[in-house]
Amino acid sequence: MLLTTVNNPQDLKTCSLPQLYTLAGEIRQFLVETLSKTGGHLAPNLGVVELTLALHYVFNSPEDKLIWDVGHQAYVHKILTGRRELFPTLRQYKGLCGFPKMSESPHDVWETGHSSTSLSAAMGMATARDLKKEKHHVVAIIGDGALTGGMAFEALNHIGHERKNVIVVLNDNEMSIAPNVGALHNYLGKLRSAENYRNAKKELEHLLKSIPAVGGRLAHLAERFKDSLKYLLVSGVLFEELGFTYIGPIDGHNLELLLDSLKTAKQTKGPVLIHAITKKGKGYAPAEADSVKWHGIGTYKIESGDTPKSAPTYTSVFADTMIRLAEADERIVAVTPAMPAGSGLLKFGERFPDRLFDVGIAEQHACTFAAGLATQGLKPVFAVYSTFLQRAYDQLIHDVARQKLNVIFAVDRAGLVGADGETHQGMYDIAFMRTIPNMVIMAPKDENELRHMMNTAVAYEDGPISFRYPRLAIRGVKMDEELQVLPIGKAEVVREGKNVAILSFGHVFELAEAAVEQLNREGIQPMLVNARFCKPLDEELLFRLAREGYDIVTVEEGAAMGGFGSAVLECLAKAGFHGVRVDVVAVPDYFVEHGSVKEQREEVGLTADAIAARVRALLPMTRGVVEA
């Protein structure tokens, strides 16, 4: 097997073209077989096999910098850079990361799990190279979906203006995580159909060179005539107008074309953009047929493509409740940044096609777009992963909260997310939203309460409101027939107790509840509180606990710094209750790597046993209670 002989990019240099095609087939087989056991981003990587081979054949990584946008299409890159044997541990606890990671290999020069960052990074590296008088190449590989992100356009503009030697490879598979939307998508479609453009331009250049240059006027007219060809054959010529030499579109699975194009780009001065057309999921029929499903997949049967039946999730409950609420209130619309499937909104879009707005990978625009909808009396629900809401922080403050607009934030994937790891953990939404005036922050203890919180958000009229929920299966609790409107800022005392109170915020309630059961068997009876709200807090309850001499343990699946526990500490300190001991059980101040949610919780101390231990540690110190 040829693949077993390739342990670093230099091993490719001696391969013939037929051998490279053989290697491409073996890599596809390896990916399909390995990911059937581990899960992962299969379709994106099947689509970039030849492209990755060509990049490593032409360039000399890590001296030449290969920068992968988003990063979920870097598996082939990892295979070719000495990590093939680690693939059985892909996305497993303490195993191979599913995204580029500098600590894994010097060939990973940029870490990313969010889209549209590669071009800015490339511009930074190219500028540093020139300042240091070095000669290596800088290559950014970006997908057509990621190119819709505003940051990518900011970088294109800067690169073109500075005329830096940067090579951009546009991997155009006509799909991101969801079908692409917008004017750029339509523009690329026109480019795909303009296959004769480059050949015609070459022929015209040859013709013009044969015309004697009689004075500057004829030369100037000839150049203008040549430039006008762009407008004749390709509508827009966006990239050349931005200052790039455009090469393409080319077949991204034709190794000969790829190698020639990359070599040409390598010899061209100034910024170059290579437009490669690829097929997402290529070589594996189920992934080719449904590249959305197979973008990120769990384990599966290779022959049939069958996947294990998944349990209902918080996201599916959100999806069903959105339809129910929208049927009763025509003001409700949904906004998603290229995540209609992941956010559970596909069914909503089928039921209300005119009320679902997929704006592409553009979280900043999505947030302000929702604000604009709210100014006109609509009820926009911005469904977004916690990790991606980070990208719209300024818009959240300036365009929504400052104007006190009634935008509803449905914050999915809140807390620990498992195999996607540190770039995708939903750790920071509590802390960054809690600092914003006019914001209401809720989190349900279970799927039934999620429905009530959604109804509460729709009924709320006094500014932005959010609810956060995890990437987990539902608990299976009984669902109420009627949806309630919860009193803003009021907690739920689930069990009365003495000496110590456990205040749980969000879906970790089941851990707090299990800890209480454990402590009850030992004769310790904590009060159990479902906080429901982080902002505003239930100050009346907190002050009661302080006056009655309770110590407090707060539990949340978010960053310890600035989160729910911090809010409780600040509230009590401001009110002068300095004698209350508050122990914050939350995620410590570091980035939690990939693994299962169970493993991640054990690592950070978010388990029923750990919560019970924290309660026991409090009691003897301040109450003289002897453990049973």
DRENBALUM-862868 format. One record per residue (C-alpha): residue in three letters; x, y, z. Coordinates in steps of 0.25 Angstrom, whole numbers, plus 5000, padded with zeros to 4 digits. Each point is the difference from the previous one (the first is absolute). Example, Ala and Ser with C-alpha at 12.3 -4.5 7.8 and 13.67 -1.06 7.14 Angstrom:
REM DRENBALUM-862868
ALA504949825031
SER500650144998
REM end
This chain:
REM DRENBALUM-862868
MET500050005000
LEU500650134995
LEU499450085012
THR500949935010
THR501250054994
VAL499650155001
ASN500450055014
ASN500350144997
PRO499850104988
GLN501449974994
ASP499649864997
LEU499050054990
LYS501150074992
THR500449874993
CYS498649964996
SER499649994986
LEU498750064996
PRO499349864999
GLN500649975014
LEU499350135005
TYR498749954995
THR500249865006
LEU500350075013
ALA498850094999
GLY499149874999
GLU500749945012
ILE499850125008
ARG498550004997
GLN499949865004
PHE500850035013
LEU499150115004
VAL498749934997
GLU500549885009
THR500650085011
LEU498950105002
SER499049895000
LYS500549965014
THR500350145005
GLY499150094993
GLY500450144995
HIS500050094988
LEU500049904989
ALA499350084988
PRO500950125000
ASN501349925001
LEU499649904989
GLY499850124991
VAL501550065002
VAL500849874998
GLU500650044987
LEU500150155004
THR500849965012
LEU500949914993
ALA500350114990
LEU500350105010
HIS501049915008
TYR500649964986
VAL500350144996
PHE500350075013
ASN501049975011
SER499249995013
PRO500350055011
GLU500950104994
ASP498950044990
LYS498850045009
LEU498749924996
ILE498950065008
TRP498649935000
ASP498850085002
VAL499049945010
GLY500949885001
HIS499049894999
GLN500649964986
ALA501449985005
TYR499949855003
VAL500849974987
HIS501050105004
LYS500249935013
ILE500149874993
LEU501150054991
THR500850075011
GLY500349875009
ARG498749985008
ARG499349894992
GLU500249905011
LEU499350095010
PHE498750004992
PRO499449895009
THR500050115011
LEU499450114992
ARG499150095008
GLN500249905012
TYR500450055014
LYS501550035000
GLY500149954985
LEU500150074987
CYS499350134999
GLY499050024989
PHE500550144996
PRO501450054997
LYS500850015013
MET501450065002
SER500449915011
GLU499849874991
SER500950044989
PRO500850114994
HIS499249994988
ASP498850065007
VAL500450144999
TRP498650065003
GLU498949945010
THR498650024996
GLY498649955002
HIS499250124996
SER499950054985
SER500650114992
THR501350025008
SER501049954991
LEU500250124991
SER500350095011
ALA501049915006
ALA500649984986
MET500250154999
GLY500650015014
MET501049894997
ALA500350054986
THR500350145006
ALA500949945011
ARG500749924989
ASP500350134992
LEU500450075012
LYS501049895004
LYS500550004985
GLU499649854999
LYS499649934987
HIS499049895003
HIS498649994995
VAL498750035007
VAL498849924995
ALA498550025006
ILE499049894997
ILE498650055001
GLY498649944997
ASP499050084992
GLY499149995013
ALA501150075008
LEU500250104990
THR498650065003
GLY500550045013
GLY500350155001
MET501449985006
ALA500449934988
PHE499650124991
GLU500850105009
ALA501249914998
LEU499849994985
ASN500050155000
HIS501250025008
ILE500849894993
GLY499750064986
HIS500350145005
GLU501349975005
ARG500449904988
LYS500549905009
ASN500549874995
VAL498949915005
ILE499449884994
VAL498549985002
VAL499449874996
LEU498550005000
ASN499449865002
ASP498750024993
ASN499149885003
GLU498750094999
MET499749965015
SER500450045014
ILE499349935011
ALA498750044993
PRO499750044986
ASN500750134998
VAL499250134998
GLY500250144995
ALA500650084989
LEU501449945001
HIS499449864998
ASN499350054987
TYR501350074996
LEU500849875002
GLY498949924992
LYS500350104988
LEU501549985001
ARG499849855000
SER499350014986
ALA501150094995
GLU501049894996
ASN500550064988
TYR500350135006
ARG501549975003
ASN500349944987
ALA499350114992
LYS500850105009
LYS501349934996
GLU499750004985
LEU499750155001
GLU501350035007
HIS500749934989
LEU499350084990
LEU500350135006
LYS501549975001
SER500049984985
ILE499550154998
PRO501250094999
ALA499950115011
VAL499950134992
GLY500150105011
GLY499449995014
ARG498650024995
LEU499949874993
ALA500649925011
HIS499050075010
LEU498849964991
ALA500549864999
GLU500149995015
ARG498650055001
PHE499549914990
LYS500649885007
ASP499450045013
SER498650014994
LEU500149854997
LYS499749985015
TYR498750074999
LEU499649934987
LEU500249865005
VAL499950015016
SER499050095006
GLY500650075012
VAL501549965000
LEU499950025015
PHE501449945003
GLU500850074989
GLU499350135004
LEU500549985014
GLY501449984995
PHE500249854998
THR500549924989
TYR498849914997
ILE500349854996
GLY498849924997
PRO499149945001
ILE500749875000
ASP499649865003
GLY500449985015
HIS500149854997
ASN500950014988
LEU501449985006
GLU500750054987
LEU499250135000
LEU500250025015
LEU501549984999
ASP500250094988
SER499150115006
LEU500750005014
LYS501450004993
THR499550124992
ALA499550075012
LYS501349985007
GLN500750074989
THR499050124999
LYS500350135007
GLY499050065009
PRO498749935005
VAL499449884993
LEU498749935001
ILE499849864995
HIS498649964998
ALA499849855001
ILE498749934999
THR499949885008
LYS498949905004
LYS499749995015
GLY500049855004
LYS500649954987
GLY500349855000
TYR499049965010
ALA498649994994
PRO499250035013
ALA500850135003
GLU499950044985
ALA498549995001
ASP499850075013
SER501250095003
VAL499250085011
LYS499849875008
TRP501449954998
HIS500750145003
GLY500249955014
ILE499549865003
GLY500149905011
THR500349854999
TYR499449934987
LYS499949874993
ILE500950024987
GLU499249914991
SER498750065002
GLY500350145006
ASP499149975012
THR500250075013
PRO499549975014
LYS498650065003
SER500250125009
ALA499250045012
PRO499250134999
THR500850125004
TYR499850135006
THR500250064986
SER498849914995
VAL499150055011
PHE500450144997
ALA499649984985
ASP498749945003
THR499650115010
MET500450114990
ILE499049944990
ARG498950005011
LEU500350145005
ALA500150054985
GLU498649944997
ALA499550095011
ASP500750124998
GLU500350054985
ARG501050105005
ILE501049895003
VAL501249984990
ALA501249925001
VAL501450044996
THR501249914998
PRO501550024996
ALA500149884990
MET499549905011
PRO498649974996
ALA500249855002
GLY500950015013
SER499150105006
GLY498849914997
LEU499350104991
LEU499849924988
LYS498649955004
PHE499750155004
GLY500450044986
GLU499149894993
ARG498850055008
PHE500350154999
PRO501050024988
ASP499850155000
ARG500350015015
LEU501449935000
PHE501250094996
ASP501349934998
VAL501050114998
GLY501349914998
ILE501250005009
ALA499850145004
GLU499750015015
GLN500250155001
HIS499050034989
ALA499049895006
CYS500050085013
THR499850134994
PHE499049954990
ALA499249945012
ALA500150145006
GLY499450074988
LEU498949905000
ALA499750035014
THR499950154997
GLN498849974991
GLY499249925011
LEU500449864996
LYS500549895010
PRO501449954994
VAL500649885006
PHE501449994998
ALA500449865001
VAL501549995001
TYR501049915007
SER500750065012
THR501449994994
PHE499550084988
LEU499250105007
GLN501450055005
ARG500250054986
ALA498850105001
TYR500450065014
ASP500150154995
GLN498649994993
LEU499449935012
ILE500550125008
HIS499950124990
ASP498849964991
VAL499149925009
ALA500250025015
ARG500350154999
GLN498750034992
LYS499349905010
LEU499449924988
ASN499249885002
VAL500949904993
ILE499949855006
PHE501449935001
ALA499849854999
VAL501449965004
ASP500349854996
ARG501249915004
ALA500150085013
GLY501049935009
LEU501049894997
VAL499849944986
GLY500849884999
ALA500849964988
ASP500150134993
GLY500850055012
GLU500650135004
THR499750084988
HIS498549975001
GLN499849995016
GLY498850095004
MET500750055012
TYR499950164999
ASP498650044997
ILE499650015014
ALA501150095004
PHE500050094987
MET498550025000
ARG499950035015
THR500850124999
ILE499150064990
PRO498950105005
ASN498549964996
MET500449864998
VAL499149885006
ILE500749875001
MET499349875003
ALA500449855000
PRO499049885002
LYS500249895009
ASP499449904990
GLU499350004986
ASN498650035006
GLU500550135006
LEU500750034987
ARG498650014994
HIS499550095011
MET501250094998
MET499850014985
ASN498650045003
THR500550105011
ALA500950064989
VAL498950024990
ALA499150075011
TYR501250095004
GLU499950144995
ASP501150085007
GLY501349974992
PRO500949894997
ILE499849865006
SER500849874999
PHE499949865004
ARG501149904999
TYR499949854998
PRO501049884998
ARG500449914989
LEU499549885008
ALA498849904999
ILE498850045008
ARG499749955014
GLY498749944996
VAL499250085011
LYS498550014999
MET499650124990
ASP498950105005
GLU498850014990
GLU499950155003
LEU501250104998
GLN500350095011
VAL500650145001
LEU501050005011
PRO500250125010
ILE501250074995
GLY501249985010
LYS499349905009
ALA500749875004
GLU499349875004
VAL500249945013
VAL499949854997
ARG500449955014
GLU500050075013
GLY501249965009
LYS501050065010
ASN501450055002
VAL500450004986
ALA499250034986
ILE500449954987
LEU499750104989
SER500049944986
PHE499950084987
GLY499649924988
HIS500149864995
VAL501049965011
PHE498849995009
GLU500049854999
LEU501450005006
ALA499650095011
GLU498849915002
ALA500849875001
ALA501050075009
VAL498850035010
GLU499549864999
GLN501449955004
LEU500150105011
ASN498649965005
ARG500449865002
GLU501150055009
GLY499150085009
ILE500350144993
GLN498950084995
PRO500450114991
MET498950094994
LEU499949984985
VAL499750124991
ASN499850014985
ALA500550144998
ARG499450024986
PHE500550144999
CYS501450055000
LYS499650144997
PRO499250055007
LEU500349925012
ASP499049965010
GLU500550105011
GLU498949975009
LEU500449855001
LEU501450035001
PHE499850105012
ARG499149905007
LEU501149904999
ALA501050105005
ARG499250045012
GLU499749865004
GLY501449965000
TYR500149914988
ASP501349984993
ILE499849994985
VAL500649904989
THR499750054986
VAL500149914988
GLU500050034985
GLU500749954987
GLY500750134996
ALA501250075003
ALA500250035015
MET500550144998
GLY498950094998
GLY498949905000
PHE498849965008
GLY500849985013
SER500750134998
ALA498750074999
VAL499549945013
LEU501350045007
GLU499950144995
CYS498650015004
LEU500249965014
ALA501350085002
LYS499350134994
ALA498849985010
GLY501049985012
PHE499949855003
HIS501549985001
GLY499849885010
VAL499449914989
ARG500949894995
VAL499849984985
ASP500749894993
VAL499950014984
VAL499949864993
ALA500350044985
VAL501049984989
PRO501450055004
ASP500850104993
TYR500649924988
PHE499649954987
VAL499349865001
GLU500549914989
HIS499249894992
GLY499449885006
SER498749955004
VAL499150095009
LYS500149905011
GLU501550005000
GLN500150154999
ARG499150025012
GLU500849905008
GLU501350084996
VAL499450145005
GLY499349945012
LEU498550014995
THR499549875005
ALA499049975011
ASP501149945009
ALA500850124998
ILE498850095004
ALA499749925012
ALA501550015004
ARG500050154999
VAL498750005009
ARG500749915011
ALA501250095000
LEU499250125003
LEU499249945012
PRO501049965010
MET500850134998
THR498850095004
ARG498949925006
GLY500749895008
VAL499149904992
VAL500749865001
GLU499949924988
ALA499249875001
REM end
